[in-house]
């Protein structure tokens, strides 16, 4: 069974979108810390307080859909150009929500406590980077969560030059 818990155009600045489990999660000036020990450069899951997503657009709206699954979903089709997986834990006392840059916008994310695998699939990252101030939506993101034991992060697909650049810049942090 799958349940969509967010399906909206999210306005961000600096391509910043957090899935925050606690009030303490957010930018503290050290973005690299969010990616410590990871191979990918798009989804920072090194903090126990939440997960950071780097969207392609500098500013404006990106389509974001978050779906909660009972079991691991099938890999997305090739229309999804870039795909990354990370692990995260939502604690019993968590108050899950999504938050844009500097808390400018936010909303609830009804994610029950537990260990999860989180897959972020993206399409339009190059268009998002090139049209960073476009009036219309040019990039889309699908975030899938399902119960799973902790595992190392994984880059499953890289098609866009934008994703490749972020992986190279941030990935493989010791």
Beta strands, then each sheet from edge to edge (+ up, - down):
strand 1: 2-13
strand 2: 16-20
strand 3: 43-44
strand 4: 50-54
strand 5: 59-69
strand 6: 82-90
strand 7: 97-100
strand 8: 106-108
strand 9: 114-123
strand 10: 140-147
strand 11: 154-157
sheet 1: 1+ 5- 10- 9+ 6- 11+
sheet 2: 3+ 4- 2+ 7- 8+
end
